[in-house]
Amino acid sequence: MHVVLPLAEQPAALRFDYFSEVVSRTFCPMHLERPRSQSGPFEASLSLARLDEIAFSVIGSTPIDVHRRRSDISRVSEAWYLVKFQLEGEALICQREREAHLRPGDFVICSTSEPYSLHFPTRYREAVLAVPQHLLRERVRSPEAWLGKRMAADEPVNGLLSQFVISLSDRLDRLDPAVTQRLEANVFDLLVTALQFGPERRPEGEDLAEQHVRRVRSYIHLHLADPQLCPDRIAQAEGISTRYLHMLFRRQGESVSRYVQLQRLEACRRSLERGDPNGMSVTDIAFGWGFNDSSHFNRLFKAAYGVTPKAWRLGARACPQG
């Protein structure tokens, strides 16, 4: 789904208030202010796309200040990490008493669970990835360690991620929805890689086994649609033995194959719930996420969610989407 909000169609006198309301509704409750020196017409743009679990947006305006206060945090229960990529102009972003001065190509991570402030002194554009906190915490130890820190574009992995996001933001309205959903795995894997392998990135206390598990989970999510994904291939990609891979997952109280299966089922569930604009059948969706037997998939899905995939899809369609 890709939506461009009609900000330019609003009367000039109401445009800032309308923009403030839309931004708070789109991301999280917050307070927007125009600098006192800005007396001219307010201009802004905002486009939105839902990839799969991650939301992607491109936002820009004339100079503005943004504050997410403790009173705003108490109004919502869902928590997100907002990964903000500077596309044009500059920004000063503060969280946890840290200040990140962003220039084009740089990015920073903010948490909607804590107060933060944004200062855009000139006209700007930024791309924002909204990532559910549970999703990033599963793949990166202590994401809070990076809140409010400038992730410089001149660091190699950061630059790769930034260029990918910039390219995606320029083409988002022209990409097929099915393609954008698959791109989520790529952009998320690059984000995890940037947090795991950049200079001074790894939080203290994470041992080698934990690092293996996090990288393996990232590899699995990136290759979830590959029907040939198996423990041998996963172990080879991580540079460890298959036996050691199985041991790492037993320590987590699960098996490698079961973890892959559950992630595929969850990906199928989200696809069925969201609805497919290309009219893919239940079998098409299952095969698209790496399953190769429709009867086996149906049994697994019903065991996991209590209803058949078809019933889940029909139930999702019956519910209002908001």
C-alpha positions as CSV (number, residue, x, y, z in Angstrom):
1,M,0.0,0.0,0.0
2,H,1.3,3.4,-1.0
3,V,-0.5,6.6,0.0
4,V,0.4,10.2,-0.7
5,L,-1.6,12.5,1.6
6,P,-3.2,15.6,0.0
7,L,-1.5,18.2,2.2
8,A,-1.2,20.6,-0.7
9,E,-5.0,20.6,-1.2
10,Q,-5.6,22.0,2.3
11,P,-6.2,25.8,2.7
12,A,-2.9,27.6,3.4
13,A,-4.1,28.8,6.8
14,L,-5.0,25.3,8.0
15,R,-2.1,23.4,6.4
16,F,0.2,23.4,9.5
17,D,-2.5,22.2,11.8
18,Y,-3.6,19.5,9.3
19,F,0.0,18.4,8.9
20,S,0.5,18.2,12.7
21,E,-2.6,16.0,13.1
22,V,-1.5,13.7,10.3
23,V,2.0,13.3,11.6
24,S,0.8,12.5,15.1
25,R,-1.6,10.0,13.7
26,T,0.9,8.4,11.4
27,F,3.9,8.0,13.6
28,C,3.0,8.7,17.3
29,P,1.5,11.6,19.3
30,M,3.8,14.6,19.3
31,H,3.9,18.4,19.3
32,L,4.9,20.4,16.3
33,E,6.0,24.0,16.3
34,R,7.0,26.5,13.7
35,P,10.1,28.7,14.5
36,R,9.0,32.2,15.3
37,S,11.2,33.5,12.5
38,Q,9.0,31.6,10.0
39,S,6.2,33.8,8.9
40,G,5.8,32.6,5.3
41,P,3.4,29.9,4.0
42,F,3.9,26.4,5.5
43,E,4.7,23.7,3.0
44,A,5.0,20.0,3.6
45,S,4.7,16.6,2.0
46,L,4.2,13.1,3.3
47,S,4.0,9.7,1.5
48,L,3.4,6.4,3.2
49,A,3.9,2.7,2.3
50,R,3.4,-0.5,4.2
51,L,6.0,-3.0,3.4
52,D,5.2,-6.0,5.6
53,E,5.8,-5.5,9.3
54,I,7.7,-2.3,8.7
55,A,6.2,1.0,7.6
56,F,8.1,3.3,5.3
57,S,7.4,7.0,4.8
58,V,9.0,10.1,3.2
59,I,8.3,13.4,4.9
60,G,9.5,16.9,4.4
61,S,8.5,20.5,5.2
62,T,9.7,24.0,5.7
63,P,11.5,24.6,9.0
64,I,9.9,23.0,12.0
65,D,10.5,21.7,15.6
66,V,9.1,18.5,16.9
67,H,8.8,17.3,20.5
68,R,7.6,13.9,21.8
69,R,6.9,14.4,25.4
70,R,6.1,12.1,28.3
71,S,2.5,13.1,28.1
72,D,2.4,11.9,24.5
73,I,3.9,8.6,25.3
74,S,1.1,7.7,27.8
75,R,-1.5,8.0,25.0
76,V,-0.4,4.9,23.0
77,S,0.7,1.4,23.9
78,E,2.4,0.2,20.7
79,A,6.1,0.9,20.7
80,W,8.3,1.5,17.6
81,Y,11.8,2.3,16.6
82,L,11.9,5.1,14.1
83,V,14.9,5.0,11.9
84,K,15.3,8.4,10.4
85,F,17.4,8.9,7.2
86,Q,18.2,12.5,6.2
87,L,17.5,13.0,2.5
88,E,17.8,16.7,2.2
89,G,18.7,19.6,4.5
90,E,20.0,19.1,8.1
91,A,18.5,18.0,11.4
92,L,19.4,18.0,15.1
93,I,17.8,15.0,16.8
94,C,18.0,14.6,20.6
95,Q,17.2,11.5,22.7
96,R,18.6,10.3,26.0
97,E,20.6,13.5,26.3
98,R,22.4,12.6,23.1
99,E,22.5,14.9,20.1
100,A,22.8,13.7,16.5
101,H,23.5,16.4,13.9
102,L,22.4,14.8,10.6
103,R,23.4,15.7,7.1
104,P,22.2,14.0,3.9
105,G,22.9,10.3,4.1
106,D,23.2,10.1,7.9
107,F,20.6,8.4,10.0
108,V,19.6,8.0,13.6
109,I,17.3,5.7,15.6
110,C,14.6,7.0,18.0
111,S,12.3,5.1,20.3
112,T,8.7,6.1,20.6
113,S,8.8,4.8,24.2
114,E,11.0,7.7,25.3
115,P,10.9,11.5,24.8
116,Y,12.8,13.0,21.9
117,S,13.0,16.2,20.0
118,L,13.7,17.1,16.3
119,H,14.9,20.4,15.0
120,F,14.9,21.1,11.3
121,P,16.3,24.6,10.8
122,T,15.8,24.7,7.0
123,R,13.6,22.9,4.4
124,Y,14.2,19.2,4.7
125,R,13.2,15.7,3.6
126,E,13.7,12.5,5.5
127,A,12.8,8.9,5.1
128,V,11.5,7.0,8.1
129,L,11.4,3.3,8.8
130,A,9.0,2.4,11.6
131,V,10.1,-0.9,13.0
132,P,8.1,-2.7,15.7
133,Q,10.3,-2.8,18.8
134,H,9.9,-6.6,19.3
135,L,11.2,-7.2,15.8
136,L,14.5,-5.4,16.2
137,R,15.0,-6.7,19.7
138,E,14.8,-10.2,18.4
139,R,17.7,-9.6,16.0
140,V,19.8,-6.9,17.8
141,R,20.9,-7.0,21.4
142,S,19.9,-3.8,23.2
143,P,18.9,-1.5,20.4
144,E,18.5,1.3,23.0
145,A,22.4,1.5,23.0
146,W,22.1,3.4,19.7
147,L,19.3,5.8,20.4
148,G,20.2,9.3,19.6
149,K,23.5,8.4,18.0
150,R,24.5,9.7,14.6
151,M,25.0,6.9,12.2
152,A,27.4,8.5,9.7
153,A,26.9,7.8,6.0
154,D,30.7,7.7,5.4
155,E,30.9,4.4,7.4
156,P,30.7,1.6,4.7
157,V,27.7,-0.4,6.0
158,N,25.8,2.7,7.0
159,G,26.4,4.1,3.6
160,L,25.0,0.9,1.9
161,L,21.9,1.0,4.0
162,S,21.4,4.8,3.5
163,Q,21.8,4.5,-0.3
164,F,19.3,1.6,-0.4
165,V,16.8,3.6,1.5
166,I,17.3,6.7,-0.6
167,S,16.9,4.7,-3.8
168,L,13.7,3.1,-2.4
169,S,12.3,6.5,-1.4
170,D,12.8,7.8,-4.9
171,R,11.0,4.8,-6.5
172,L,8.4,3.8,-3.9
173,D,5.4,5.1,-5.8
174,R,6.4,3.1,-8.9
175,L,7.2,-0.2,-7.4
176,D,4.7,-3.1,-7.4
177,P,3.3,-3.7,-3.8
178,A,4.5,-7.3,-3.9
179,V,8.0,-6.1,-4.6
180,T,8.1,-3.5,-1.8
181,Q,7.0,-6.2,0.7
182,R,9.9,-8.4,-0.3
183,L,12.3,-5.5,-0.1
184,E,11.6,-5.3,3.6
185,A,13.8,-8.3,4.3
186,N,16.7,-6.5,2.4
187,V,16.5,-3.2,4.2
188,F,15.9,-4.8,7.6
189,D,18.9,-7.1,7.1
190,L,21.1,-4.1,6.2
191,L,19.9,-2.2,9.3
192,V,20.8,-5.2,11.5
193,T,24.1,-5.5,9.8
194,A,24.9,-1.9,10.4
195,L,24.1,-2.2,14.1
196,Q,26.1,-5.4,14.5
197,F,29.2,-4.8,12.5
198,G,30.0,-1.1,12.4
199,P,32.9,0.3,14.5
200,E,32.1,0.2,18.3
201,R,28.7,-1.2,17.5
202,R,28.5,-4.4,19.5
203,P,27.2,-3.9,23.0
204,E,29.4,-5.2,25.8
205,G,28.5,-8.6,27.2
206,E,27.3,-10.3,24.0
207,D,29.3,-13.6,23.6
208,L,30.2,-15.3,20.4
209,A,27.2,-17.8,20.6
210,E,24.8,-14.9,20.9
211,Q,26.4,-13.2,17.9
212,H,26.0,-16.4,15.9
213,V,22.3,-16.7,16.8
214,R,21.5,-13.1,15.9
215,R,23.3,-13.4,12.6
216,V,21.6,-16.7,11.8
217,R,18.2,-15.2,12.6
218,S,19.0,-12.4,10.2
219,Y,20.0,-14.8,7.5
220,I,16.9,-16.9,7.9
221,H,14.6,-13.8,7.6
222,L,16.5,-12.6,4.5
223,H,16.1,-16.0,2.8
224,L,12.7,-17.1,4.2
225,A,11.2,-17.3,0.7
226,D,13.9,-19.8,-0.5
227,P,12.4,-23.3,-0.5
228,Q,16.0,-24.7,-0.3
229,L,16.7,-23.0,3.0
230,C,17.8,-25.7,5.4
231,P,20.1,-26.1,8.4
232,D,23.1,-27.1,6.3
233,R,22.9,-24.0,4.1
234,I,22.3,-21.8,7.1
235,A,25.3,-23.2,9.0
236,Q,27.5,-22.8,5.9
237,A,26.5,-19.2,5.4
238,E,27.4,-18.5,9.1
239,G,30.7,-20.4,8.8
240,I,29.8,-22.9,11.6
241,S,29.0,-26.6,11.6
242,T,25.5,-27.8,11.3
243,R,25.9,-29.7,14.6
244,Y,26.9,-26.4,16.3
245,L,24.0,-24.6,14.7
246,H,21.5,-27.1,16.2
247,M,23.2,-26.8,19.6
248,L,22.8,-23.0,19.5
249,F,19.1,-23.3,18.9
250,R,18.6,-26.0,21.5
251,R,20.1,-23.5,24.0
252,Q,17.2,-21.2,23.0
253,G,14.7,-24.0,23.6
254,E,13.8,-24.5,19.9
255,S,15.0,-26.2,16.7
256,V,16.3,-24.5,13.6
257,S,13.7,-26.1,11.3
258,R,10.9,-25.2,13.7
259,Y,12.1,-21.6,13.9
260,V,12.1,-21.4,10.1
261,Q,8.7,-23.0,9.8
262,L,7.2,-20.6,12.4
263,Q,8.6,-17.5,10.6
264,R,7.2,-18.7,7.3
265,L,3.8,-19.3,8.9
266,E,3.9,-15.8,10.4
267,A,4.8,-14.3,7.0
268,C,1.9,-16.1,5.3
269,R,-0.5,-15.0,8.1
270,R,0.5,-11.4,7.5
271,S,0.1,-11.7,3.7
272,L,-3.3,-13.3,4.1
273,E,-4.4,-10.6,6.6
274,R,-3.2,-7.8,4.5
275,G,-4.8,-9.0,1.3
276,D,-2.9,-9.2,-2.0
277,P,-3.6,-6.7,-4.8
278,N,-2.5,-9.2,-7.4
279,G,-5.1,-11.8,-6.4
280,M,-2.7,-14.5,-5.2
281,S,-4.3,-17.7,-4.0
282,V,-3.5,-19.2,-0.6
283,T,-1.3,-21.7,-2.3
284,D,0.6,-19.0,-4.2
285,I,1.2,-17.2,-0.9
286,A,2.4,-20.4,0.8
287,F,4.8,-21.3,-2.0
288,G,6.0,-17.7,-2.2
289,W,7.2,-18.0,1.4
290,G,9.1,-21.3,0.9
291,F,6.5,-24.0,1.5
292,N,6.2,-26.7,-1.1
293,D,3.2,-28.7,-0.1
294,S,-0.2,-27.0,0.2
295,S,-1.9,-29.7,2.3
296,H,1.0,-29.7,4.8
297,F,0.9,-25.9,4.9
298,N,-2.8,-26.0,5.6
299,R,-2.4,-28.4,8.5
300,L,0.5,-26.4,10.0
301,F,-1.4,-23.1,9.7
302,K,-4.5,-24.5,11.4
303,A,-2.4,-26.0,14.2
304,A,-0.7,-22.6,14.7
305,Y,-3.7,-20.3,14.4
306,G,-6.8,-22.4,15.0
307,V,-8.4,-21.8,11.6
308,T,-7.5,-22.7,8.0
309,P,-5.6,-20.1,5.9
310,K,-8.8,-19.5,3.8
311,A,-10.8,-18.8,6.9
312,W,-8.1,-16.5,8.3
313,R,-8.2,-14.5,5.0
314,L,-12.0,-14.2,5.0
315,G,-11.9,-13.1,8.6
316,A,-9.4,-10.4,7.9
317,R,-11.5,-9.1,5.0
318,A,-14.5,-9.0,7.3
319,C,-12.7,-6.7,9.8
320,P,-12.5,-3.0,9.1
321,Q,-9.0,-1.8,8.1
322,G,-7.8,1.3,9.9
